[in-house]
Amino acid sequence: MIRLSLFSLPSAGRRLGAAATLLGALALASVACSDRLPTGGVAPDDTRPTVSIAGGTPAADTLIAVSVTAHDDLGLKQVLVQVRGAVTLDTVITFNSVQKDVTIPIELAAPRTVSPGTTVTVSAQAFDGRNNASEIATTTATVGNLPAPVARVVSPLPNTDVAVAGSSFDLTIFGSSPVNIRSLGFRISGAFTTQDSVLYALPFPAEASERFTVQVPASARGDIVIRPFLRDELGQVQPLPTVPGDSVVLTILSTPPANSRPVVTVGINNRIETTDTINIRATDPAQIASVSYEVRNLTGDLLANVSAPLPATSTRTSIDTTLQLNLPITLIGQRVVFRAFATNRQGNIDTARVSGVLRVDTVLVVAGVTRPLPTGGVIADAYYHAGKNRVYMSNIERNRLEVLDIATLNFTNAIVTGSRPWGIAPWPRDRSGNVGDTLLVANSGGTSISYINLNSGVAGQPTGIEAYRYPLPNIIAYTVTSERSATTGGIITTRTKYDFSDRPQWVAATCQGAATAGSPCGDVVAVYSTTPTGGQSTPFANRGTVRYENLTRRSSHFFFEQAVGTGAQRSDTLEVERYAAADATGGFVGSDSLLVPFLQVATNSSGAAVPFSVTVSIDLMAFRDTTFVRNSGNFRRAIIGEGGSVVGARAVGYDASQGLDPTGAIQGFGYRGYTLTLPVADRGISRPADVTDFIANTFARVRGVGINFDGELSAIRGDSTFLLDATLRLQGLLQTSGGNAGFDFHPRNTGRNSLPLSTRLAFAASTEPVIEVYDSYCFQRVRQIPVREPIIGPIKAAYQAAGNNIVLVGAGSRGAVIVTLSAADPSLATSCP
């Protein structure tokens, strides 16, 4: 039964059951109408209503949401809506009062067995009081209202291109689908028929572009219609047969005209990289002989000139080709002039034009290369491994690490991880910054850390494989609260359980042992923040925690040190328990243990015993979402920055070389000669520094953190970037632009006055398409490195394996941005006094 109360419009969206039945059979083509037509001297109403359909926002992933808008100059009578596909609906909305403009939001429930992304066809038609009918509006919608799939012809171009009997032409098809593409192709009908497609292997891409060469039969005459299509991962063909799709009509000529000239178009960014690819398209009924381009400086000097001839046997009347630039890096930061040409088989040449005028593109040469992710997604974190000369990026939407080979600047085999991989850290070896061939990846959609072995993988291309999935324990905190009764003056005691999400988000790799340079690492300790949920115990909904896991000993620590102390008229005594999780073999990793007892004893050498408990201010125990964590290059220290609004945000430092405090001095106990039965507080966790102390603009947000090689200098990025020493004392600020999170120090930065001078540098993302270079001694911006697009995610700086080149890796909206700076690059020079 359909239950609609659509007679008082506009109104809120309606949710309709997929199994609902119509209250009467309806057809969009006709509707019963008993209204009399106007008589007398009144002019008849001949104006047709209009109707359109727009997408909506459903409340759940099993819903389809649309919004139907109708208009009539005198008044609407009825609007009919029809849905066909995985969900079926036929309904009519009748208006009993004058309604000239209506917007009808509708929600339809789909069965749970129907996957999000499944497509349906939605049609609507409006009628006025004289029974004038609008055109039928038709669109597609998806379960969960995912973006609609797209299949379109990129070239040839309608009303511009022609085909010639006996010749061939290039056909380029683009497709995208929120549920990935299994195959992409085309069908041609009319003067001749043919079809072709490309079938993709797993993992299926989210978007793809394919180029085909179509041979026109010598006997073909008339027009042809080219229709693209894609088949998605659910097996659906798009566009649906009931929905008109994108198509292109071409006229076939029997012979080319005499003295024909090529028509050239070019695709080029206004910011080009030195090894950029340029798309040149040329069409001519007399067939294309070659395409070419030239690059000149602003004074007219020729910098590059490339020609790409077609084979003498080629019969192409159109070609869609990609050529690569090879400009010297000395041009970075300069503007150059670019022009594209084509020559036909008659020997005629022409250049790209816009409305008949010669097209000349003046573009800026920028640093680096931009590589789109192979199957789309979002980069959360990145790490450059010098030994492998590869960049590893966590793709949280594809549950894998993307692997970019720096030598070829191409993506290679991706590495499967756990659910929603986020932070990445290397396995530490020593205090000189040497790392192993294992990466640690925090799986924020689960409760595990993936061990990625970089020496294994697909035969012939061993980019890495998940060797082990470390199951993180369930850590639960309790407080025993003692409050003085306002009426009796007595003490009231309450025990409260706080269950937090155990899902890791950002991760930093540290190690215990001697802090001197070159010392080998002892126990490996992974410091991580957690991804909170709304279902956590009150008052900690959507608030995260910080913990560390000793991966060597398989033991844990819950960061409570930042909350140590008592509040007014209240004392919260802490207890923390660890519940070990089982791995894939069924064995428990570590053991159930009491990390912080509610009450324990401390004894001295004489056997004297005293009670000891940890007290905390409960409101300071949890952190916000998202809390950032980064480790120093020598793996001794980590910096923790509380995300979200700066008001009340905290920075916390951690020094893995310090270890647990056996005396309880951190808790204010510290009786000389007394030792705790169970040390509970880590001496390496600093007193927190309130970030509000650093920032005058309280509306700013903490968006990221950074830490230098030895951990003596950390950075908290808000509206500006604030540099702190190892004791979290503010040293100065960098006037970085707000909005972006990316920041990293020179990989050998060892403090404000680091030597040599180039190591004092730090690299920051910007709201502009540049990487800003700052000097950490004088706190000035000394350079800007132009790139194609702004860095919107993390930025990492590392030494390349060979030589002293520095690799900067950033996450842009179109994929990974990689900039390589040589030791002689002016961007690595400081201009501070």
C-alpha positions in Angstrom: 0.0 0.0 0.0 1.4 3.4 -1.0 0.8 6.0 1.7 1.3 9.5 0.4 0.0 12.7 1.8 1.1 14.8 -1.2 -1.9 17.1 -1.4 -0.3 19.9 0.7 2.8 20.8 -1.2 5.7 21.5 -0.9 6.4 19.0 1.8 9.1 16.7 3.2 10.3 13.6 1.2 8.2 10.5 1.2 9.6 7.0 1.9 7.9 4.3 -0.2 8.2 0.6 0.2 9.5 -1.3 -2.8 6.9 -4.0 -2.3 4.1 -1.5 -2.3 1.2 -2.0 -4.8 -0.4 0.8 -6.8 -3.9 2.0 -5.9 -4.9 1.6 -9.5 -3.1 1.0 -12.8 -1.7 4.2 -14.3 -0.1 5.1 -17.6 2.1 8.1 -18.3 0.8 8.5 -21.8 -2.8 9.3 -20.8 -5.0 10.3 -17.8 -8.8 10.3 -17.3 -10.1 13.9 -17.2 -13.8 15.0 -16.9 -13.1 18.7 -16.6 -15.1 20.9 -19.1 -13.1 22.9 -21.5 -13.4 26.7 -21.2 -16.2 28.3 -23.2 -17.3 31.8 -24.1 -14.7 34.6 -24.8 -12.0 33.0 -22.8 -8.9 32.0 -24.8 -8.1 28.3 -24.6 -5.2 27.1 -22.5 -2.7 25.7 -25.0 0.5 26.1 -22.9 1.9 22.7 -21.8 3.2 22.2 -18.3 6.9 21.4 -17.6 8.4 18.8 -15.4 11.9 17.8 -14.4 13.6 15.3 -12.1 16.6 15.9 -9.8 18.5 13.6 -7.5 17.9 13.7 -3.8 19.8 12.7 -0.6 18.4 9.4 0.9 18.6 8.7 4.6 20.1 5.2 4.1 22.0 3.2 1.5 18.9 1.1 0.6 16.9 4.1 -0.6 16.4 5.9 -3.8 15.7 9.6 -3.5 14.4 11.9 -6.3 12.8 15.3 -6.4 10.1 16.0 -9.1 9.5 19.6 -10.0 6.5 20.7 -12.1 5.2 24.1 -13.3 2.1 25.4 -15.2 1.2 28.9 -15.9 -2.5 28.4 -14.8 -2.4 25.4 -12.5 -1.4 21.8 -12.3 -3.9 19.0 -12.0 -1.8 15.9 -11.8 1.8 14.6 -11.7 2.5 11.0 -12.6 5.7 9.3 -11.5 6.9 5.9 -12.6 9.9 3.9 -11.5 11.2 0.8 -13.2 14.1 -1.5 -12.3 15.0 -3.1 -9.0 12.3 -1.0 -7.5 8.9 -0.5 -9.1 6.4 2.4 -8.5 3.5 3.9 -10.4 1.7 6.8 -8.6 -0.3 9.9 -9.4 -0.4 13.0 -7.3 -3.7 15.0 -7.8 -4.0 18.7 -6.7 -7.4 19.9 -5.3 -6.3 23.5 -5.2 -4.4 25.8 -7.5 -0.8 24.7 -7.7 1.4 26.5 -10.3 4.7 25.3 -8.9 5.4 22.1 -6.9 8.4 20.2 -5.8 7.7 16.6 -4.8 10.5 14.9 -2.9 10.1 11.1 -3.0 12.1 8.3 -1.2 11.7 4.6 -2.2 13.0 1.7 -0.1 14.8 -1.1 -1.9 15.1 -4.6 -0.5 18.3 -5.3 1.4 19.2 -7.8 -1.3 19.5 -5.0 -3.9 23.1 -3.7 -3.8 23.8 0.1 -3.5 24.6 1.4 -7.0 21.8 -0.7 -8.7 20.2 1.6 -11.3 16.5 2.3 -11.9 14.7 4.5 -14.4 12.5 7.3 -13.1 9.9 9.0 -15.3 7.5 11.9 -14.6 4.8 13.7 -16.6 2.6 16.7 -15.6 -1.0 17.6 -16.7 -2.9 20.8 -16.3 -6.6 21.4 -15.9 -7.2 21.2 -19.7 -5.3 18.0 -19.8 -2.3 19.5 -21.6 0.5 17.1 -21.0 4.2 17.9 -20.5 7.0 16.2 -22.1 8.0 13.0 -20.3 11.1 13.7 -18.1 13.3 10.6 -17.7 16.4 10.0 -15.6 18.3 7.3 -13.9 18.8 7.0 -10.1 20.7 4.5 -8.1 20.0 2.7 -4.8 21.8 4.8 -2.2 21.9 7.6 -4.7 25.4 6.9 -5.7 26.7 9.1 -8.6 25.1 8.1 -11.8 27.2 5.9 -14.1 28.5 7.7 -17.2 29.3 6.4 -20.7 30.1 9.0 -23.3 31.8 9.5 -26.6 34.9 11.8 -26.2 35.7 11.7 -30.0 34.6 12.0 -32.8 32.8 15.3 -32.2 29.2 15.7 -33.3 28.5 18.3 -36.1 32.3 18.6 -36.7 33.7 15.2 -37.8 32.9 13.1 -40.8 33.8 9.6 -41.9 34.9 8.6 -45.3 34.1 5.4 -47.1 37.1 3.1 -47.1 38.9 5.1 -44.4 39.1 4.7 -40.6 38.7 7.0 -37.6 39.6 7.1 -34.0 36.8 6.6 -31.4 37.4 7.4 -27.8 35.0 6.3 -25.1 35.0 7.5 -21.4 33.2 5.7 -18.7 32.8 6.0 -14.9 30.7 4.1 -12.4 30.4 4.2 -8.6 30.4 0.4 -8.6 33.3 0.1 -11.0 33.5 -0.9 -14.6 33.7 -4.5 -15.9 33.7 -3.6 -19.6 33.6 -0.4 -21.7 32.7 -0.3 -25.4 30.5 1.0 -28.2 27.9 0.0 -30.8 27.5 1.5 -34.3 24.3 1.3 -36.2 23.1 2.9 -39.5 25.0 2.8 -42.7 27.0 -0.1 -41.2 27.0 -1.9 -37.9 29.9 -2.9 -35.7 30.7 -3.0 -32.0 33.7 -3.5 -29.7 34.6 -3.4 -26.0 37.4 -3.8 -23.5 37.0 -6.3 -20.7 38.9 -5.3 -17.5 40.6 -7.6 -15.0 40.2 -7.3 -11.2 40.4 -4.9 -9.6 37.8 -3.2 -11.8 38.5 0.5 -12.4 36.1 3.2 -11.2 36.7 5.2 -14.4 38.4 4.4 -17.7 39.0 5.8 -21.1 39.5 3.6 -24.2 40.5 4.4 -27.8 39.3 2.3 -30.7 40.0 2.5 -34.4 36.9 2.0 -36.5 37.2 0.9 -40.2 34.5 2.3 -42.5 33.5 -0.2 -45.3 34.1 1.2 -48.8 30.4 0.6 -49.7 29.0 2.5 -46.7 26.8 5.5 -47.4 24.6 7.7 -45.2 24.8 8.3 -41.4 26.0 6.2 -38.5 25.0 6.5 -34.9 27.7 5.7 -32.3 26.4 4.7 -28.8 28.8 4.0 -25.9 28.0 1.6 -23.1 29.6 0.1 -20.0 28.8 -2.9 -17.9 29.4 -2.4 -14.2 30.5 -4.7 -11.4 26.8 -5.5 -10.7 26.4 -6.7 -14.3 24.3 -3.7 -15.3 24.6 -2.2 -18.7 24.6 1.5 -18.9 22.9 3.4 -20.3 19.7 1.4 -19.7 17.8 0.4 -22.8 14.9 2.6 -21.6 17.0 5.7 -21.2 18.5 7.7 -24.1 22.2 7.6 -23.8 25.0 9.8 -25.1 25.4 9.3 -28.9 27.1 10.8 -31.8 25.9 10.9 -35.4 28.5 10.9 -38.3 27.9 11.4 -42.0 29.9 9.2 -44.3 31.4 10.8 -47.4 32.1 8.8 -50.5 35.3 10.8 -51.3 37.2 13.5 -49.4 36.8 17.1 -50.7 39.7 18.6 -52.7 42.1 21.0 -50.9 40.9 19.9 -47.4 42.7 21.2 -44.3 43.0 19.4 -40.9 40.9 20.5 -38.0 43.1 20.3 -34.8 42.2 20.5 -31.2 44.5 20.2 -28.2 44.2 19.3 -24.6 46.8 21.0 -22.4 46.8 22.2 -18.8 47.6 25.9 -18.1 50.2 24.4 -15.7 52.3 21.8 -17.4 54.9 19.4 -15.9 58.2 18.9 -17.7 57.3 15.3 -18.7 53.6 16.0 -19.2 51.4 14.2 -21.8 49.6 16.4 -24.3 46.5 15.2 -26.1 46.3 16.3 -29.8 43.2 15.5 -31.9 43.2 16.0 -35.6 40.5 15.2 -38.2 40.5 15.6 -42.0 38.5 13.7 -44.7 41.7 13.6 -46.7 43.3 11.5 -44.0 45.9 12.5 -41.4 49.6 12.2 -42.3 51.2 13.5 -39.0 50.6 15.5 -35.8 53.2 17.7 -34.1 53.7 20.4 -31.5 56.3 23.1 -30.7 57.2 24.9 -27.5 58.8 28.4 -27.5 59.8 30.8 -24.7 58.1 34.2 -24.5 60.8 35.7 -26.7 60.1 33.2 -29.5 63.1 30.9 -29.1 62.3 27.3 -30.0 62.6 24.9 -27.0 61.0 21.7 -28.3 59.6 20.5 -31.6 58.1 17.0 -31.9 56.4 15.4 -34.9 54.5 12.1 -34.9 54.0 10.8 -38.4 51.4 8.1 -39.1 52.4 5.0 -41.2 52.0 5.4 -44.9 49.4 2.6 -44.9 47.2 4.5 -42.4 43.8 5.5 -43.6 42.7 7.5 -40.5 40.5 10.5 -41.1 40.7 11.3 -37.4 43.4 10.6 -34.8 43.3 11.1 -31.0 46.8 10.8 -29.8 48.9 11.5 -26.7 52.5 12.9 -27.0 54.9 13.4 -24.2 56.8 16.6 -23.4 60.5 16.4 -22.4 61.3 19.9 -21.2 64.4 20.8 -19.3 63.9 21.2 -15.6 65.5 24.7 -15.9 62.2 25.9 -17.3 60.3 25.2 -14.0 58.6 28.4 -12.9 58.7 29.9 -16.4 55.9 30.6 -18.9 56.2 29.1 -22.4 54.1 29.2 -25.6 52.6 25.9 -26.9 51.1 25.3 -30.4 49.8 22.1 -32.0 49.7 21.2 -35.8 48.5 18.5 -38.2 49.3 17.6 -41.8 46.9 15.7 -44.2 47.7 13.3 -47.1 47.3 16.2 -49.5 50.2 18.0 -47.9 48.1 20.7 -46.3 49.0 21.8 -42.7 47.0 23.7 -40.1 47.2 24.6 -36.5 44.8 24.3 -33.6 42.2 27.1 -33.8 39.4 28.6 -31.6 36.5 30.0 -33.6 38.8 30.3 -36.6 41.6 32.1 -34.8 44.9 30.4 -34.3 45.2 28.9 -30.9 48.3 29.8 -28.9 48.5 28.5 -25.3 50.8 30.3 -22.8 51.4 27.9 -19.9 53.4 27.7 -16.7 56.0 25.0 -16.4 55.7 23.4 -12.9 57.7 20.9 -10.9 56.9 17.3 -10.3 54.6 14.7 -11.9 51.0 14.0 -11.1 49.7 10.4 -11.3 46.0 9.6 -10.9 45.2 6.6 -8.8 44.6 3.5 -11.0 41.1 2.9 -9.8 40.2 6.1 -8.0 39.8 6.4 -4.3 41.2 8.7 -1.5 44.8 8.8 -0.2 45.0 9.0 3.6 48.8 8.7 4.1 51.9 8.1 2.1 55.5 6.7 2.7 58.5 6.7 0.4 60.8 3.7 0.9 64.3 4.6 -0.3 65.4 1.0 -0.5 62.6 0.1 -2.9 62.5 3.5 -4.5 58.7 3.4 -4.3 55.9 5.4 -2.8 53.3 3.5 -0.9 49.9 5.3 -0.4 47.0 4.1 1.7 43.7 4.1 -0.3 41.0 4.1 2.2 38.2 3.6 -0.3 39.9 0.6 -2.1 41.3 -1.2 1.0 44.8 -1.4 -0.4 48.1 0.3 -0.7 48.8 2.0 -4.1 52.4 1.5 -5.2 54.1 4.1 -7.4 57.5 3.2 -8.8 59.7 6.4 -8.8 62.0 5.1 -11.5 59.2 4.7 -14.1 56.7 7.1 -12.4 54.0 4.4 -13.0 51.7 2.6 -10.6 52.5 -1.1 -10.2 50.6 -3.9 -8.4 48.6 -2.7 -5.5 48.8 -4.4 -2.1 45.7 -5.7 -0.3 45.4 -4.5 3.3 42.7 -4.6 6.0 39.6 -2.4 6.0 40.1 1.3 5.3 43.9 1.6 5.6 44.9 4.9 7.0 48.3 5.7 8.6 51.6 4.1 7.4 54.8 3.7 9.2 58.0 1.8 8.5 59.6 -1.0 10.6 62.4 0.8 12.5 66.0 -0.6 12.6 68.2 1.9 14.3 68.6 5.5 15.5 70.2 6.5 12.2 66.8 6.2 10.5 67.4 2.8 8.8 64.3 0.9 8.2 63.3 -2.7 7.4 61.4 -4.0 4.4 58.1 -4.1 6.4 55.5 -1.4 6.5 52.9 -1.0 9.3 49.4 0.0 8.1 46.6 1.0 10.4 43.3 -0.5 9.3 40.8 2.1 10.5 37.8 0.1 9.4 38.8 -2.8 11.6 41.0 -3.4 14.7 44.3 -4.5 13.2 47.6 -3.3 11.9 48.8 -4.9 8.6 52.4 -6.0 8.3 53.3 -5.4 4.6 56.3 -7.5 3.4 57.9 -5.4 0.6 60.0 -8.3 -0.7 57.0 -10.5 -1.7 54.1 -10.3 -4.1 53.3 -11.1 -7.7 55.9 -13.0 -9.5 58.2 -10.7 -11.5 56.8 -7.6 -9.8 57.1 -8.1 -6.0 55.8 -4.8 -4.8 54.7 -6.4 -1.5 52.1 -8.5 0.2 50.3 -8.5 3.5 52.3 -11.0 5.6 50.4 -10.7 8.9 47.5 -8.9 10.4 48.3 -7.9 14.0 45.0 -7.9 16.0 44.9 -5.0 18.4 43.5 -5.7 21.8 40.2 -4.4 23.3 41.2 -1.8 25.9 38.5 -0.8 28.5 38.9 1.9 31.0 37.0 2.2 34.3 36.8 5.0 36.8 36.0 4.7 40.5 34.5 8.1 41.4 34.5 9.4 44.9 32.3 12.4 45.5 31.4 14.1 48.8 27.7 14.3 49.4 26.4 17.8 49.6 23.8 16.8 52.2 25.6 14.3 54.5 29.2 15.1 53.8 29.9 11.4 53.3 31.8 9.8 50.4 29.8 8.3 47.5 31.7 5.8 45.3 30.7 4.8 41.8 32.4 2.5 39.3 31.9 3.4 35.6 32.9 1.5 32.5 34.2 3.3 29.4 34.3 1.3 26.2 36.2 3.0 23.3 36.6 2.0 19.7 39.8 0.1 19.2 40.1 1.0 15.5 43.5 2.5 14.6 43.8 5.6 12.6 47.2 7.4 12.5 50.2 5.3 13.4 53.8 6.2 14.3 56.8 3.8 14.6 59.1 4.2 17.6 61.5 1.8 19.3 63.0 1.5 22.7 66.7 1.3 23.6 69.7 3.7 23.6 69.1 7.1 22.1 72.6 7.6 20.6 73.0 7.8 16.8 73.5 4.4 15.2 72.2 2.4 18.2 70.1 -0.6 17.1 66.4 -0.6 18.0 65.1 -2.5 20.9 61.4 -3.3 21.2 59.3 -1.8 18.4 56.5 0.3 19.7 53.6 1.5 17.5 51.9 4.6 18.8 48.4 5.1 17.3 45.3 7.1 17.6 41.8 5.5 17.3 38.9 6.2 15.1 35.9 7.0 17.4 32.3 6.1 16.9 29.0 7.6 18.1 28.3 4.4 20.1 31.1 4.8 22.6 30.3 5.2 26.3 29.0 8.5 27.5 30.5 11.2 27.6 33.0 10.0 24.9 30.8 9.7 21.8 32.9 10.5 18.7 36.1 11.0 20.8 39.3 9.0 20.2 42.1 7.7 22.3 45.8 7.4 22.0 47.6 4.1 22.8 50.8 2.2 22.0 51.3 -1.4 21.2 54.7 -3.0 21.9 54.8 -5.2 18.8 57.8 -7.1 20.1 56.4 -8.1 23.5 52.7 -7.9 22.4 51.7 -5.6 25.3 49.8 -2.4 25.4 49.6 1.0 27.0 46.6 3.4 27.2 47.6 7.1 27.2 46.1 8.5 30.4 49.0 10.7 31.5 47.5 13.8 29.8 44.5 13.5 32.2 46.4 13.0 35.5 45.0 15.1 38.3 41.8 15.8 40.2 38.9 18.0 39.5 37.1 20.3 41.9 35.2 18.4 44.6 35.8 15.2 42.6 38.3 12.4 42.3 38.3 9.8 39.5 40.4 6.7 40.2 41.5 4.9 37.0 41.5 1.3 36.1 42.5 0.0 32.6 42.2 -3.6 31.3 43.6 -5.2 28.2 41.6 -8.0 26.5 43.8 -9.9 24.1 42.5 -10.5 20.5 43.0 -13.6 18.5 44.8 -13.6 15.1 44.0 -15.6 12.0 45.5 -18.8 13.6 43.1 -18.6 16.5 45.9 -17.8 19.0 45.7 -14.8 21.3 48.2 -12.1 20.7 49.6 -11.2 24.1 47.4 -11.9 27.1 44.6 -10.4 29.1 46.2 -8.1 31.6 45.6 -5.2 34.0 47.3 -2.2 32.6 46.4 0.2 35.4 45.0 -1.4 38.7 42.4 0.5 40.7 44.6 0.0 43.7 48.1 -1.5 44.2 50.9 -1.3 46.8 54.3 0.2 46.7 57.1 -1.3 48.9 60.6 -0.3 50.0 63.6 -2.4 50.8 62.5 -2.7 54.4 59.1 -4.3 53.3 57.1 -1.2 54.2 54.0 -1.0 52.0 51.8 2.0 51.0 48.6 2.0 48.8 48.8 3.6 45.3 46.1 4.6 42.8 46.0 6.7 39.6 43.6 9.7 39.6 42.5 11.5 36.5 40.3 14.3 35.3 37.8 12.2 33.3 37.0 15.0 30.8 40.7 15.0 29.7 41.1 11.3 29.1 39.9 11.1 25.5 41.0 13.0 22.4 39.1 14.4 19.5 38.6 12.9 16.0 41.0 13.2 14.2 44.1 13.0 16.4 47.4 13.0 14.4 50.5 11.0 15.2 53.9 11.1 13.5 57.3 9.6 14.5 60.7 11.2 14.3 63.2 10.0 11.7 65.3 8.2 14.3 62.3 6.5 15.8 62.9 7.9 19.3 60.0 10.3 19.6 56.5 10.9 18.4 54.3 13.9 18.3 50.5 13.7 18.9 48.2 16.6 17.8 44.6 16.7 18.8 42.5 17.4 15.7 39.4 19.6 15.5 38.8 23.0 16.8 41.8 24.6 18.3 39.9 25.6 21.5 41.1 23.1 24.1 43.2 21.1 21.5 46.3 19.5 22.9 49.8 18.5 21.8 51.5 15.6 23.5 55.0 14.3 23.0 56.3 10.7 23.5 59.9 9.5 24.0 60.1 5.7 23.6 63.6 5.6 25.2 62.3 6.5 28.6 60.2 3.5 29.6 57.7 3.0 32.5 58.1 4.8 35.8 58.6 2.3 38.6 58.2 4.8 41.4 54.9 6.5 40.6 56.6 9.9 40.7 54.6 11.0 37.6 51.4 10.5 39.7 52.8 12.6 42.5 53.6 9.6 44.6 57.3 9.2 44.4 58.2 8.3 47.9 61.9 7.8 47.9 62.9 4.1 47.9 59.4 2.8 47.2 58.7 0.7 44.1 55.3 -0.1 42.5 54.3 -3.7 42.1 53.1 -2.8 38.6 54.6 0.3 36.9 51.7 2.0 35.0 52.8 5.4 33.7 55.3 6.0 30.9 58.0 8.5 31.6 58.2 9.3 27.9 54.8 10.9 27.7 55.0 14.6 28.2 52.8 16.9 30.0 50.3 18.0 27.4 50.5 21.5 26.0 47.2 23.3 25.3 47.4 24.4 21.6 45.1 27.3 22.5 48.1 28.8 24.1 49.7 29.1 20.7 46.9 30.4 18.6 45.1 33.7 18.9 42.5 32.8 16.3 40.3 30.4 18.3 38.3 29.4 15.2 41.3 27.7 13.6 41.6 23.9 13.5 44.5 21.6 14.0 44.9 19.9 10.7 48.2 18.0 10.9 51.5 17.5 12.7 55.1 17.0 11.7 58.3 16.1 13.5 62.0 16.3 12.5 64.6 13.6 12.4 65.7 13.6 16.0 62.4 14.7 17.5 63.8 17.9 18.8 61.4 20.0 16.7 57.7 19.3 16.1 55.1 21.2 14.2 51.4 21.6 14.9 49.5 22.9 11.8 46.5 25.1 12.4 45.8 28.5 10.8 49.6 28.8 11.0 52.2 26.2 11.7 53.6 26.3 15.3 57.1 24.9 16.0 57.7 23.3 19.4 60.8 21.9 21.0 60.9 18.5 22.7 59.4 19.9 25.9 56.5 21.4 23.8 57.8 25.0 24.3 56.7 27.2 21.4 59.8 28.2 19.4 58.1 30.2 16.6 55.4 30.1 14.0 55.4 29.8 10.2 52.8 31.8 8.3 51.5 28.9 6.3 48.2 29.3 4.7 45.2 27.6 6.3 43.1 24.9 4.9 45.6 22.2 4.0 47.2 19.7 6.3 50.4 18.7 4.6 53.7 19.5 6.3 57.1 17.9 6.7 60.6 18.8 7.7 63.7 18.2 5.7 64.6 14.5 6.3 67.8 15.5 8.1 66.5 18.4 10.1 67.9 18.2 13.6 66.6 21.3 15.2 66.0 25.0 14.6 69.7 25.7 13.7 70.3 22.4 11.9 73.4 22.1 9.8 74.1 22.1 6.9 71.8 25.1 6.3 69.6 23.3 3.7 68.5 20.8 6.5 66.8 23.7 8.3 64.1 23.7 5.7 60.5 22.5 6.0 57.9 21.9 3.3 54.2 22.9 3.5 51.2 22.4 1.4 49.2 25.5 0.4 45.7 26.5 -0.7 47.5 27.6 -3.9 49.1 25.1 -6.4 52.6 25.5 -4.8 54.7 23.8 -2.1 55.9 26.4 0.3 59.5 26.1 1.6 60.3 27.6 5.0 63.4 28.0 7.1 62.9 26.7 10.6 65.5 29.0 12.1 64.3 32.4 10.9 60.7 31.2 10.4 60.5 32.8 6.9 59.2 31.4 3.6 62.3 31.2 1.4 60.9 29.5 -1.7 57.8 28.4 -3.5 57.8 25.2 -5.7 55.0 25.5 -8.3 53.0 22.3 -8.9 50.0 21.5 -11.0 47.4 21.5 -8.2 47.2 22.2 -4.5 48.2 19.4 -2.1 45.1 18.5 -0.2 46.4 15.6 1.9 49.6 14.7 3.6 53.1 15.7 2.3 56.2 13.6 3.0 59.9 14.4 2.4 62.5 11.7 2.2 66.0 11.1 0.7 66.2 9.1 -2.5 68.3 6.0 -2.3 70.9 7.2 -4.7 72.5 10.6 -4.3 71.2 13.5 -2.2 68.0 14.0 -4.0 64.9 14.7 -1.9 61.6 13.2 -2.9 58.4 15.1 -1.9 55.2 13.1 -2.1 51.8 14.8 -1.7 48.2 13.9 -2.2 46.3 16.0 -4.7 42.7 15.9 -5.9 43.8 14.1 -9.0 46.2 11.6 -7.4 49.8 11.5 -6.2 52.1 14.5 -6.7 55.8 13.6 -6.8 58.5 16.3 -6.8 62.2 15.3 -6.9 64.7 18.0 -5.8 68.4 17.6 -6.5 71.0 18.8 -4.1 71.7 21.8 -6.4 68.1 22.8 -6.7 67.6 26.4 -5.6 64.6 25.3 -3.6 67.0 23.6 -1.1 68.9 26.9 -0.5 68.1 29.1 2.5 68.1 32.9 2.2 67.9 33.6 6.0 70.7 35.7 7.5 
